[in-house]
Amino acid sequence: MRPARSIRNTLLLTRQKQPRHRQFTQCAILHSTPSFTPLTRRLFKLPSPPPTPSQNHHDLPSFLTYADRIALPKSSTTYVGTHYEYTVQQVLRRSAFSLHRVGGRDDLGVDLVGTWHLPKHEHPLRVFVQCKALKTKLGPNLVRELEGSFNLRPSPVDNGGGGGGGKLGVLVGTREATKGVRNAMARSLYPVMWMMVEKENGTLLQALWNARGEEMGLGGLGVEVQFSSELSSTTKSIALTWDGEEIPGMDEVERDMAGLEDRWMALWEKDRSMPESRKSALLDIVEKLYPEEKPLFRATGATGTCSMLSHEDRKKVLQLLSEGESTQTENSP
């Protein structure tokens, strides 16, 4: 069966690929949560961030500070679960996942939602993540639970935005996938992925995905075994790759998107910086007239730019923008 072959090939890739022996140390991540502005989210048609489940913390450092302040026992279920969720959020950010922590009575076990910004993809994949910091063996029932989240309504992963990147369910645990888990993934009619992330140090050790995942756009995904030497010890981990190259981290993705946003805005007014209020009004018109328009990463538009709009299209938008500003000026007291 094709799904079983897909998972088996992924496993063989982690075992047989010649690893690159690198000397590196784990670096602190500058940001662990997404830093998109509301305007950027509109422009790139990204989903709106969900309501935060806590007013006291939003990432791993802030949670550790909060837990220390209230003397939260490290053995408590709340500490273990929350710590692992933020650890996973931070680890996956290194592979271009932009995730927000969620929580609620009707979330069906979903812990993180957001987008996966894969190379050579104009639209990111929508993703939702379930984190399992369990001491017991992880069974195929967890895959069935993950499948149930695809039909969750309203779904936090569908919160606004646009694009056609698809939706991927990711199950992250502290143990390797059992045979039952792999078989359940192979049979699944949904695009699903499994990752093993250590609880203590956040090391990524395993990544599997099924044929449905490849069909939705994971065809170029692979893994690379890495080794780091710290004093007398050697640590093994894996890194996610795309077409054989390590996937850039989310910090790099956000810098690239900021540069692309500047280039797109410069198509409208090259000689001066556009105020935020005018950018918002401009987007209002673009979204109404050309709902599919967004900055292009790879393709070039009708005039060889990062836009699908022609010069005449932009002239039409700017004319409507000027007319709206004139009307607003006339009506102001």
Rosetta silent file (secondary structure, phi, psi, omega in degrees, C-alpha in Angstrom):
SEQUENCE: MRPARSIRNTLLLTRQKQPRHRQFTQCAILHSTPSFTPLTRRLFKLPSPPPTPSQNHHDLPSFLTYADRIALPKSSTTYVGTHYEYTVQQVLRRSAFSLHRVGGRDDLGVDLVGTWHLPKHEHPLRVFVQCKALKTKLGPNLVRELEGSFNLRPSPVDNGGGGGGGKLGVLVGTREATKGVRNAMARSLYPVMWMMVEKENGTLLQALWNARGEEMGLGGLGVEVQFSSELSSTTKSIALTWDGEEIPGMDEVERDMAGLEDRWMALWEKDRSMPESRKSALLDIVEKLYPEEKPLFRATGATGTCSMLSHEDRKKVLQLLSEGESTQTENSP
SCORE:     score description
SCORE:     0.000 S_00000001
   1 L     0.000  142.589 -176.650    0.000    0.000    0.000 S_00000001
   2 H   -61.140  -44.440 -179.804    1.272    3.461   -0.816 S_00000001
   3 H   -58.576  -42.762 -179.899    0.797    4.994    2.650 S_00000001
   4 H   -63.397  -39.261  179.643    2.823    2.225    4.312 S_00000001
   5 H   -64.749  -37.066 -179.714    5.579    2.653    1.744 S_00000001
   6 H   -62.109  -46.211 -179.871    5.665    6.380    2.393 S_00000001
   7 H   -68.372  -40.270 -179.471    6.241    5.952    6.117 S_00000001
   8 H   -62.746  -41.127  178.353    8.749    3.142    5.617 S_00000001
   9 H   -62.248  -37.043  178.408   10.790    5.282    3.220 S_00000001
  10 H   -64.418  -41.628  178.334   10.893    8.053    5.788 S_00000001
  11 H   -64.098  -42.871  179.681   12.217    5.679    8.421 S_00000001
  12 H   -63.692  -34.670  179.663   14.886    4.366    6.073 S_00000001
  13 H   -61.443  -40.437 -179.006   15.922    7.914    5.280 S_00000001
  14 H   -70.441  -25.344 -175.398   16.712    8.625    8.924 S_00000001
  15 H   -94.089  -31.320 -169.884   18.768    5.437    9.226 S_00000001
  16 H  -102.792  -23.400 -176.406   20.623    5.234    5.941 S_00000001
  17 L   -64.618  134.704  179.088   21.423    8.777    4.915 S_00000001
  18 L   -65.414  116.670 -177.429   25.071    9.662    5.410 S_00000001
  19 L   -74.557  149.273  171.350   25.041   12.166    8.254 S_00000001
  20 E   -86.980  123.897  179.925   27.004   15.358    8.145 S_00000001
  21 E   -87.078  107.313 -177.365   29.272   15.457   11.159 S_00000001
  22 L  -115.361  144.634  171.660   29.060   19.001   12.390 S_00000001
  23 L   -97.590  108.463 -179.398   30.534   20.629   15.441 S_00000001
  24 L  -147.909  160.396  175.706   27.819   22.894   16.769 S_00000001
  25 L  -119.343  152.248  178.669   26.227   23.984   19.998 S_00000001
  26 L   -70.441  122.130 -178.750   22.575   24.572   20.672 S_00000001
  27 L   -97.454  147.553  175.405   21.921   28.303   20.342 S_00000001
  28 L   -68.090  142.260  178.905   19.206   30.203   22.101 S_00000001
  29 L   -85.045  131.065 -177.454   16.356   31.207   19.835 S_00000001
  30 L   -63.673  -39.804  179.162   15.902   34.948   19.607 S_00000001
  31 L  -130.428  141.794  177.438   12.128   34.627   19.338 S_00000001
  32 L  -115.174   -8.630  177.496    9.948   31.694   20.320 S_00000001
  33 L  -125.044  154.519 -178.517    6.576   33.114   19.314 S_00000001
  34 L   -59.236  144.662 -177.793    5.419   34.599   16.001 S_00000001
  35 L  -122.781   27.382  178.282    6.099   38.306   15.540 S_00000001
  36 L   -70.479  138.729  172.762    3.895   39.130   12.540 S_00000001
  37 L   -78.953  159.710  176.049    2.087   42.452   12.632 S_00000001
  38 H   -56.039  -36.302  179.402   -1.663   42.503   11.875 S_00000001
  39 H   -66.094  -42.057  178.596   -0.866   44.215    8.565 S_00000001
  40 H   -63.078  -40.686  178.342    1.618   41.492    7.603 S_00000001
  41 H   -61.892  -41.483  177.800   -0.929   38.808    8.422 S_00000001
  42 H   -64.570  -45.571 -174.832   -3.467   40.496    6.168 S_00000001
  43 H   -63.614  -43.082 -178.189   -0.995   40.991    3.349 S_00000001
  44 L   -93.517    5.052  176.631    0.262   37.391    3.336 S_00000001
  45 L    58.708   45.871  177.588   -3.200   35.995    4.148 S_00000001
  46 L   -91.154  151.040  178.374   -2.072   34.346    7.372 S_00000001
  47 L   -65.938  149.949  176.253   -4.571   33.195   10.011 S_00000001
  48 L   -70.586  144.437  178.271   -5.217   35.468   12.953 S_00000001
  49 L   -65.193  141.900  179.174   -3.576   34.344   16.210 S_00000001
  50 L   -73.383  162.523  175.085   -5.983   32.578   18.574 S_00000001
  51 L   -59.287  137.237  179.655   -6.818   34.005   22.002 S_00000001
  52 L   -71.665  136.375 -179.373   -4.051   33.224   24.453 S_00000001
  53 L   -75.553   -9.662 -179.313   -5.050   30.661   27.095 S_00000001
  54 L  -142.896  139.246  175.416   -3.028   32.477   29.761 S_00000001
  55 L   -89.322   -3.387 -173.939   -2.376   36.114   30.596 S_00000001
  56 L  -100.576  -16.501 -179.053    0.704   35.153   32.615 S_00000001
  57 L  -158.870  154.491 -178.370    2.931   33.565   29.958 S_00000001
  58 L  -139.551   -6.192  176.843    3.235   33.227   26.178 S_00000001
  59 L  -155.567 -178.696 -174.961    6.457   31.276   25.594 S_00000001
  60 H   -63.020  -48.592  179.300    8.924   29.056   27.454 S_00000001
  61 H   -58.903  -42.834 -178.957   10.988   31.813   29.150 S_00000001
  62 H   -69.186  -32.232  177.045    7.885   33.645   30.396 S_00000001
  63 H   -68.841  -41.562  179.244    6.369   30.384   31.626 S_00000001
  64 H   -61.904  -39.835  177.066    9.531   29.472   33.551 S_00000001
  65 H   -63.643  -44.869  179.481    9.494   32.910   35.172 S_00000001
  66 H   -64.060  -45.721 -178.958    5.826   32.550   36.069 S_00000001
  67 H   -62.339  -37.523  178.368    6.244   29.003   37.415 S_00000001
  68 H   -68.879  -37.673 -177.849    9.146   30.124   39.587 S_00000001
  69 H   -66.615  -38.153 -178.069    7.188   33.106   40.911 S_00000001
  70 L   -97.913    5.463  179.789    4.196   31.030   42.044 S_00000001
  71 L    56.549   47.097  178.633    6.354   28.037   43.090 S_00000001
  72 L   -71.353  122.887 -178.955    4.558   25.686   40.692 S_00000001
  73 L   -59.733  132.640 -178.381    5.750   22.115   41.411 S_00000001
  74 L   -69.309  -16.097  178.905    7.780   20.757   38.504 S_00000001
  75 L   -90.418   -5.718 -177.330    6.148   17.374   38.943 S_00000001
  76 L   -70.793  153.535  178.898    2.628   18.755   38.559 S_00000001
  77 H   -60.467  -39.550 -179.619    0.578   17.923   35.476 S_00000001
  78 H   -62.956  -45.385 -179.076    0.209   21.619   34.661 S_00000001
  79 H   -64.505  -50.163 -175.980    3.956   22.251   34.773 S_00000001
  80 H   -60.921  -47.845 -177.646    4.918   19.155   32.768 S_00000001
  81 H   -66.108  -46.942 -178.423    2.279   19.671   30.073 S_00000001
  82 H   -66.864  -41.860  178.577    2.749   23.415   29.643 S_00000001
  83 H   -59.594  -42.494 -178.597    6.537   23.160   29.699 S_00000001
  84 H   -68.952  -39.180  178.781    6.472   20.512   26.973 S_00000001
  85 H   -60.840  -45.145  179.194    4.063   22.491   24.787 S_00000001
  86 H   -69.250  -33.418  176.168    6.308   25.552   24.896 S_00000001
  87 H   -62.411  -46.249  178.542    9.378   23.365   24.306 S_00000001
  88 H   -62.269  -42.918  177.713    7.780   21.912   21.179 S_00000001
  89 H   -56.170  -44.118 -177.935    6.783   25.394   20.025 S_00000001
  90 H   -69.911  -42.728 -178.872   10.375   26.542   20.380 S_00000001
  91 H   -65.166  -45.655 -177.032   11.925   23.458   18.748 S_00000001
  92 H   -70.195  -22.706  175.903    9.619   23.494   15.720 S_00000001
  93 H   -60.675  -29.432  178.129   10.281   27.192   15.183 S_00000001
  94 L   -65.136  -19.347 -179.762   13.781   26.159   14.104 S_00000001
  95 L  -112.217   28.850  172.388   12.141   24.369   11.170 S_00000001
  96 L    74.975   22.865  170.216    9.908   27.271   10.060 S_00000001
  97 E   -87.822  129.036  174.360    6.837   26.451   12.167 S_00000001
  98 E  -110.441  103.697 -167.883    5.055   29.581   13.414 S_00000001
  99 E  -124.461  146.273  173.038    2.879   28.330   16.272 S_00000001
 100 E  -118.091  142.532  175.983    0.626   29.712   18.981 S_00000001
 101 E   -79.494  137.205  178.673   -0.363   27.857   22.111 S_00000001
 102 L  -128.672  175.677  178.277   -4.104   27.295   22.486 S_00000001
 103 L   177.423  143.894 -179.671   -6.337   25.591   24.997 S_00000001
 104 L   176.037  169.737 -175.532   -9.976   25.186   25.754 S_00000001
 105 L   -66.393  -31.199 -174.116  -12.773   22.851   26.712 S_00000001
 106 L  -112.574   28.561 -175.011  -13.618   21.957   23.107 S_00000001
 107 L   -88.251   -2.470  179.703  -10.154   21.864   21.517 S_00000001
 108 L    52.124   38.669  174.968  -10.043   18.024   21.226 S_00000001
 109 L    84.490    1.981  178.966   -6.493   17.950   22.526 S_00000001
 110 L   -71.910  128.712 -177.325   -5.035   20.575   20.164 S_00000001
 111 L  -108.513  -34.545 -177.811   -2.177   22.389   21.912 S_00000001
 112 E  -134.940  141.569  175.087   -0.538   24.502   19.188 S_00000001
 113 E  -136.459  154.690  178.225   -1.857   25.985   15.940 S_00000001
 114 E   164.831 -142.618 -174.926   -0.257   28.051   13.212 S_00000001
 115 E  -134.785  153.616  177.557    1.534   27.809    9.900 S_00000001
 116 E  -119.159  114.551 -172.543    4.502   25.946    8.414 S_00000001
 117 L   -96.721   80.934 -177.256    6.513   28.086    6.012 S_00000001
 118 L   -77.937  147.639  176.127    8.205   25.528    3.787 S_00000001
 119 L   -59.346  148.598  175.870   10.697   26.579    1.095 S_00000001
 120 L    65.010   20.114  175.259    9.321   26.944   -2.442 S_00000001
 121 L  -115.199  121.394  176.899    5.753   27.251   -1.143 S_00000001
 122 L   -68.632  -34.344  178.925    3.851   30.446   -1.930 S_00000001
 123 L  -115.654  133.317  176.086    1.305   29.596    0.763 S_00000001
 124 L   -71.074  157.820  174.298    2.256   28.112    4.149 S_00000001
 125 E   -80.357  139.435  170.017    0.569   24.960    5.373 S_00000001
 126 E   -78.042  135.336 -178.308   -1.966   25.338    8.166 S_00000001
 127 E  -133.497  148.210  167.497   -0.927   23.089   11.052 S_00000001
 128 E  -132.807  144.065 -169.345   -2.305   21.983   14.389 S_00000001
 129 E  -126.509  134.952  169.734   -0.214   20.132   16.939 S_00000001
 130 E  -111.342  128.398 -177.743   -0.996   17.765   19.791 S_00000001
 131 E  -106.936  129.775 -176.377    1.781   17.380   22.385 S_00000001
 132 E  -124.781   92.107  177.095    2.029   14.166   24.423 S_00000001
 133 L   -90.905   64.903 -174.123    4.486   14.340   27.328 S_00000001
 134 L  -104.125  146.961  176.016    3.484   10.876   28.533 S_00000001
 135 L   -83.516  -23.519 -178.151    5.546    8.294   30.389 S_00000001
 136 L   -84.338  167.063  178.467    3.539    5.414   28.953 S_00000001
 137 L   -64.558  138.881 -178.700    3.827    3.957   25.464 S_00000001
 138 L   -90.732  119.918 -173.581    2.071    6.065   22.836 S_00000001
 139 L  -103.582  177.083 -178.575   -0.491    3.997   20.947 S_00000001
 140 L   -64.820  -17.075  177.180   -2.520    4.276   17.716 S_00000001
 141 H   -61.129  -27.048  178.639   -5.445    5.772   19.630 S_00000001
 142 H   -68.931  -33.617  176.810   -3.512    9.052   19.603 S_00000001
 143 H   -66.492  -41.072  178.017   -3.547    9.061   15.796 S_00000001
 144 H   -64.429  -37.123  176.573   -7.323    8.593   15.844 S_00000001
 145 H   -64.554  -40.052  177.686   -7.607   11.479   18.301 S_00000001
 146 H   -63.112  -41.082  179.172   -5.514   13.617   15.958 S_00000001
 147 H   -61.035  -37.270  179.392   -7.776   12.688   13.042 S_00000001
 148 H   -62.473  -26.525 -178.947  -10.801   13.867   15.000 S_00000001
 149 H   -72.789  -18.193  177.995   -9.276   17.335   15.231 S_00000001
 150 H   -64.159  -29.017 -177.131   -9.461   17.748   11.443 S_00000001
 151 H  -101.355   12.158  179.824  -13.226   18.084   11.734 S_00000001
 152 L   -66.686  126.728  179.689  -13.177   20.367   14.773 S_00000001
 153 L  -134.366  130.056   -5.916  -15.536   23.310   14.247 S_00000001
 154 L   -73.916  143.880 -176.970  -14.865   26.068   14.760 S_00000001
 155 L   -95.877  130.209  179.189  -11.227   25.162   14.233 S_00000001
 156 H   -64.035  -23.587 -179.290   -8.540   27.528   15.588 S_00000001
 157 H   -75.802  -16.603  179.431   -6.309   26.632   12.647 S_00000001
 158 H   -99.731   23.175 -172.766   -8.923   28.054   10.243 S_00000001
 159 L   -79.952   83.755  176.725   -9.046   31.429   12.000 S_00000001
 160 L    78.552 -171.554 -179.310   -9.036   33.862    9.077 S_00000001
 161 L    79.953 -165.504 -178.528   -6.449   34.250    6.350 S_00000001
 162 L  -161.575 -156.239  179.514   -6.562   32.570    2.975 S_00000001
 163 L    90.021  169.510 -175.944   -4.459   30.644    0.507 S_00000001
 164 L  -121.216   38.422 -175.107   -4.489   27.020   -0.524 S_00000001
 165 L   -74.866  -16.649 -177.835   -1.697   25.494    1.517 S_00000001
 166 L    87.707  177.654 -175.879   -3.821   22.741    3.103 S_00000001
 167 E  -130.797  130.003 -176.348   -3.998   21.559    6.720 S_00000001
 168 E  -120.652  133.117  174.537   -1.585   19.167    8.449 S_00000001
 169 E   -97.837  129.921 -176.557   -2.026   17.403   11.780 S_00000001
 170 E  -121.068  128.689  177.169    1.162   16.905   13.816 S_00000001
 171 E  -110.945  122.099 -177.573    1.517   14.568   16.787 S_00000001
 172 E  -118.708  128.167 -179.996    4.562   15.197   18.997 S_00000001
 173 E  -136.650  171.757 -178.116    5.630   12.814   21.738 S_00000001
 174 L   -92.702   -0.211  179.557    8.570   12.007   23.974 S_00000001
 175 L  -125.861  162.614  176.972    8.914    8.445   22.650 S_00000001
 176 L   -67.368  152.789  177.551    9.510    6.863   19.268 S_00000001
 177 L   -65.957  129.937  177.594    6.487    5.965   17.185 S_00000001
 178 L   -77.487  170.460  176.816    5.389    2.393   17.847 S_00000001
 179 H   -59.971  -38.754  178.354    4.462   -0.041   15.100 S_00000001
 180 H   -62.499  -40.092  177.674    0.814    0.599   15.927 S_00000001
 181 H   -64.976  -45.061 -179.481    1.284    4.345   15.486 S_00000001
 182 H   -62.753  -41.403  178.978    3.071    3.887   12.148 S_00000001
 183 H   -65.708  -39.571  178.599    0.355    1.559   10.868 S_00000001
 184 H   -64.752  -37.789  176.295   -2.370    3.976   11.963 S_00000001
 185 H   -64.784  -40.678 -179.063   -0.605    6.797   10.115 S_00000001
 186 H   -64.013  -34.191 -178.703   -0.328    4.639    7.008 S_00000001
 187 H   -83.288  -16.108 -171.946   -4.058    3.933    7.054 S_00000001
 188 L   -63.952  141.519  175.825   -5.080    7.510    7.778 S_00000001
 189 L   -88.820    0.877 -178.729   -7.061    9.416    5.169 S_00000001
 190 L  -112.191  153.497  173.296   -5.665   12.685    6.550 S_00000001
 191 L   -73.080  112.436 -176.557   -2.209   14.283    6.157 S_00000001
 192 E  -130.499  154.778 -177.956   -0.522   13.516    9.477 S_00000001
 193 E  -138.344  147.291  177.492    2.993   13.779   10.858 S_00000001
 194 E  -121.254  136.790  174.007    4.772   12.333   13.883 S_00000001
 195 E  -134.736  143.940  173.149    7.709   13.883   15.707 S_00000001
 196 E  -109.123  119.481  178.683    9.691   12.775   18.710 S_00000001
 197 E  -125.284  122.747  179.838   10.986   15.652   20.845 S_00000001
 198 L   -62.434  143.657 -176.503   12.821   14.966   24.102 S_00000001
 199 L   -74.915  -37.465 -171.897   11.189   16.497   27.133 S_00000001
 200 L   -75.701  -51.704 -174.023   14.312   17.602   28.980 S_00000001
 201 L  -114.802    3.103  176.065   16.426   19.329   26.320 S_00000001
 202 L    68.906   29.999  178.906   14.036   19.618   23.374 S_00000001
 203 L   -80.050  131.097  175.898   16.078   17.499   20.972 S_00000001
 204 E   -84.091  120.906 -172.648   14.265   16.463   17.787 S_00000001
 205 E  -118.974  -17.485 -177.952   14.928   12.742   17.284 S_00000001
 206 E  -154.216  143.202  175.669   12.321   11.403   14.858 S_00000001
 207 E  -145.700  123.795  179.639   10.035   12.684   12.099 S_00000001
 208 E  -131.433  148.883  174.367    7.553   10.591   10.097 S_00000001
 209 E  -148.830  157.988 -174.428    4.757   11.532    7.707 S_00000001
 210 L  -100.029 -179.111 -176.826    2.309    9.613    5.575 S_00000001
 211 H   -64.224  -34.921  177.966    1.420    9.588    1.868 S_00000001
 212 H   -61.390  -35.134  176.390   -1.404   12.056    2.382 S_00000001
 213 H   -65.356  -40.998  177.462    1.180   14.478    3.725 S_00000001
 214 H   -63.697  -39.340 -178.805    3.318   14.050    0.626 S_00000001
 215 H   -65.364  -29.855 -178.416    0.289   14.636   -1.577 S_00000001
 216 H   -85.695   -4.605  175.404   -0.483   17.941    0.144 S_00000001
 217 H   133.710   11.510 -179.242    3.038   19.274   -0.443 S_00000001
 218 H   -96.919   18.445 -175.645    5.640   17.447    1.676 S_00000001
 219 L   -60.136  -30.357 -179.409    7.291   15.747   -1.302 S_00000001
 220 L   -90.813    1.842 -175.206   10.591   17.589   -0.824 S_00000001
 221 E   -77.181  140.770  175.780   10.764   16.975    2.928 S_00000001
 222 E  -151.100 -176.743  177.927   13.569   14.882    4.398 S_00000001
 223 E  -131.738  155.000  178.251   15.676   14.507    7.520 S_00000001
 224 E  -133.252  129.365  177.635   19.360   14.799    8.273 S_00000001
 225 E   -79.282  131.869 -179.454   21.149   13.215   11.206 S_00000001
 226 E  -125.398  152.231  177.136   23.341   15.686   13.077 S_00000001
 227 E  -128.354  138.913  174.129   25.889   15.312   15.845 S_00000001
 228 E  -125.136  141.137  179.844   27.067   17.906   18.333 S_00000001
 229 E  -109.169  121.227  177.074   30.048   17.566   20.634 S_00000001
 230 E  -122.247  105.457 -176.877   29.858   19.107   24.088 S_00000001
 231 L    57.049 -114.199 -176.344   33.016   18.436   26.086 S_00000001
 232 L   -98.834   -0.942 -176.266   33.248   14.620   26.301 S_00000001
 233 E  -107.514  153.305  176.993   29.696   13.827   25.199 S_00000001
 234 E  -123.074  128.826 -178.357   28.180   13.541   21.737 S_00000001
 235 E  -112.044  133.562  178.146   24.523   14.295   21.115 S_00000001
 236 E  -105.924  139.850  175.813   22.578   13.035   18.108 S_00000001
 237 E  -148.504  178.127  173.538   19.545   14.805   16.696 S_00000001
 238 E  -123.735  155.959  173.950   17.816   15.264   13.363 S_00000001
 239 E  -124.781  142.713  176.755   17.079   18.353   11.306 S_00000001
 240 E   -79.930  138.784 -178.158   14.290   18.702    8.770 S_00000001
 241 E  -124.754  162.572  174.105   15.454   19.371    5.213 S_00000001
 242 E  -132.995  118.741 -175.097   13.885   20.417    1.937 S_00000001
 243 L    52.578   39.437  175.400   15.397   19.048   -1.281 S_00000001
 244 L    86.074   -6.452  179.808   18.471   18.092    0.731 S_00000001
 245 E  -109.894  141.115 -179.133   19.019   21.507    2.335 S_00000001
 246 E   -60.815  135.142 -178.767   18.227   22.308    5.950 S_00000001
 247 L   -67.598  129.953  178.500   14.956   24.224    6.286 S_00000001
 248 L   -62.139  148.301  178.239   15.566   27.845    7.369 S_00000001
 249 L   -73.469  168.655 -175.341   14.333   28.779   10.824 S_00000001
 250 H   -67.515  -29.544  176.618   11.361   31.033   11.437 S_00000001
 251 H   -59.454  -44.173  179.059   13.561   34.002   12.339 S_00000001
 252 H   -67.369  -40.138  178.431   15.017   33.902    8.818 S_00000001
 253 H   -60.225  -44.215 -179.039   11.576   33.396    7.277 S_00000001
 254 H   -64.962  -37.058  176.681   10.220   36.465    9.084 S_00000001
 255 H   -64.821  -42.367  179.130   13.164   38.576    7.887 S_00000001
 256 H   -64.007  -40.085  179.796   12.564   37.442    4.300 S_00000001
 257 H   -67.121  -36.964  177.935    8.853   38.208    4.577 S_00000001
 258 H   -64.000  -41.336  177.353    9.582   41.679    5.962 S_00000001
 259 H   -65.355  -40.075  178.569   11.865   42.384    3.002 S_00000001
 260 H   -66.639  -38.118  176.766    9.261   41.077    0.561 S_00000001
 261 H   -61.213  -41.567  178.684    6.588   43.230    2.198 S_00000001
 262 H   -63.240  -41.343 -179.812    8.791   46.303    1.714 S_00000001
 263 H   -66.394  -37.979  179.416    9.309   45.455   -1.977 S_00000001
 264 H   -66.734  -43.163  179.210    5.576   44.949   -2.497 S_00000001
 265 H   -65.662  -32.763 -179.532    4.742   48.255   -0.824 S_00000001
 266 H   -67.385  -18.831  176.360    7.398   50.018   -2.920 S_00000001
 267 L   -65.972  -22.801 -176.433    5.442   49.062   -6.044 S_00000001
 268 L   -93.966  -42.047  178.761    2.783   51.543   -4.943 S_00000001
 269 L  -141.405   97.482 -173.531    4.878   54.461   -3.729 S_00000001
 270 L   -78.455  -25.746 -170.675    8.547   54.208   -4.595 S_00000001
 271 L   -91.438  -12.959 -178.352    9.615   57.650   -3.483 S_00000001
 272 L  -151.601  157.531  179.261    8.318   57.720    0.084 S_00000001
 273 L   -76.392  134.861 -177.332    7.356   55.491    2.941 S_00000001
 274 L   -85.668  129.024  176.648    3.626   54.836    3.160 S_00000001
 275 L   -59.905  154.209 -177.602    1.976   55.558    6.549 S_00000001
 276 H   -60.824  -37.534 -179.693    0.403   52.567    8.275 S_00000001
 277 H   -64.168  -36.910  179.826   -3.085   54.036    7.936 S_00000001
 278 H   -73.449  -35.241  175.587   -2.649   54.368    4.168 S_00000001
 279 H   -60.171  -43.117 -179.474   -1.278   50.819    3.926 S_00000001
 280 H   -64.401  -42.880  178.338   -4.390   49.548    5.669 S_00000001
 281 H   -65.547  -37.487  176.928   -6.680   51.519    3.351 S_00000001
 282 H   -61.242  -45.586  179.503   -4.712   50.252    0.356 S_00000001
 283 H   -64.117  -34.654  177.068   -5.167   46.658    1.485 S_00000001
 284 H   -56.023  -44.327 -178.102   -8.900   47.246    1.931 S_00000001
 285 H   -72.327  -43.794 -179.871   -9.171   48.077   -1.766 S_00000001
 286 H   -61.172  -43.841 -179.699   -6.816   45.324   -2.940 S_00000001
 287 H   -63.527  -32.103 -179.624   -8.688   42.688   -0.936 S_00000001
 288 H   -76.639  -43.422 -176.060  -11.984   43.836   -2.438 S_00000001
 289 H   -85.620  -38.638 -174.546  -10.864   44.032   -6.074 S_00000001
 290 L  -133.271   74.524 -172.513   -8.165   41.338   -6.178 S_00000001
 291 L   -62.047  -18.867 -179.590   -8.747   38.923   -3.274 S_00000001
 292 L   -89.601   -7.747 -175.669   -5.999   36.522   -4.420 S_00000001
 293 L   -68.459  135.551  174.142   -3.265   39.159   -4.508 S_00000001
 294 L  -160.204  160.608  175.125   -0.311   38.733   -2.128 S_00000001
 295 L   -61.052  138.213 -176.775    3.463   39.256   -2.324 S_00000001
 296 L  -100.636  129.445  179.157    5.077   36.483   -4.389 S_00000001
 297 L   -76.914  -44.908 -170.558    8.175   34.693   -3.094 S_00000001
 298 L  -113.572  -50.101 -175.155    9.205   32.885   -6.273 S_00000001
 299 L   -73.594  158.638  173.515    6.979   33.707   -9.226 S_00000001
 300 L  -110.297  143.766 -175.429    6.991   37.049  -10.998 S_00000001
 301 L   -81.627 -160.396 -173.232    3.780   38.809  -11.793 S_00000001
 302 L   -62.354  -26.524 -179.066    2.446   40.437  -14.927 S_00000001
 303 L  -114.439   23.329  178.960    5.183   43.083  -14.929 S_00000001
 304 L    72.014   29.142 -178.589    8.037   40.934  -13.640 S_00000001
 305 L  -116.122 -173.719  178.098    7.525   41.982  -10.028 S_00000001
 306 L   -85.680   22.478 -178.316    6.578   40.297   -6.754 S_00000001
 307 L  -129.596  149.773  174.533    2.926   41.032   -7.517 S_00000001
 308 L   -83.453   -8.800 -175.482    0.256   39.408   -9.679 S_00000001
 309 L   -86.484  143.483  176.083   -1.172   42.839  -10.487 S_00000001
 310 L   -81.740  171.925  177.109   -0.390   44.723  -13.663 S_00000001
 311 H   -60.706  -38.456  179.052    0.578   48.379  -13.807 S_00000001
 312 H   -67.169  -37.420  176.950   -2.990   49.215  -14.831 S_00000001
 313 H   -60.358  -44.354 -178.355   -4.371   47.247  -11.882 S_00000001
 314 H   -68.135  -36.510  176.676   -2.240   49.246   -9.482 S_00000001
 315 H   -61.050  -40.112  179.305   -3.252   52.533  -11.102 S_00000001
 316 H   -63.559  -43.569  179.704   -6.892   51.610  -10.543 S_00000001
 317 H   -63.806  -45.755 -178.449   -6.258   50.826   -6.877 S_00000001
 318 H   -64.855  -34.587  177.260   -4.319   54.062   -6.313 S_00000001
 319 H   -64.117  -45.341  178.063   -7.061   56.090   -7.979 S_00000001
 320 H   -64.676  -36.116  178.361   -9.686   54.603   -5.662 S_00000001
 321 H   -64.089  -45.153  179.632   -7.376   55.177   -2.708 S_00000001
 322 H   -64.558  -40.652  178.449   -6.931   58.864   -3.613 S_00000001
 323 H   -62.678  -40.847  178.432  -10.674   59.310   -4.120 S_00000001
 324 H   -65.393  -38.620  178.703  -11.354   57.795   -0.711 S_00000001
 325 H   -68.633  -36.608  178.590   -8.801   60.056    0.947 S_00000001
 326 H   -65.990  -42.287  178.320  -10.284   63.122   -0.765 S_00000001
 327 H   -63.029  -40.419  179.931  -13.768   62.215    0.413 S_00000001
 328 H   -64.808  -38.235  179.289  -12.488   61.688    3.938 S_00000001
 329 H   -66.674  -41.035  179.943  -10.790   65.102    3.899 S_00000001
 330 H   -65.478  -34.356 -176.839  -13.943   66.838    2.671 S_00000001
 331 H   -87.075   -8.901 -179.295  -16.071   65.225    5.376 S_00000001
 332 L   -75.114  144.904 -177.810  -13.663   65.942    8.206 S_00000001
 333 L   -68.401    0.000    0.000  -14.668   68.846   10.523 S_00000001
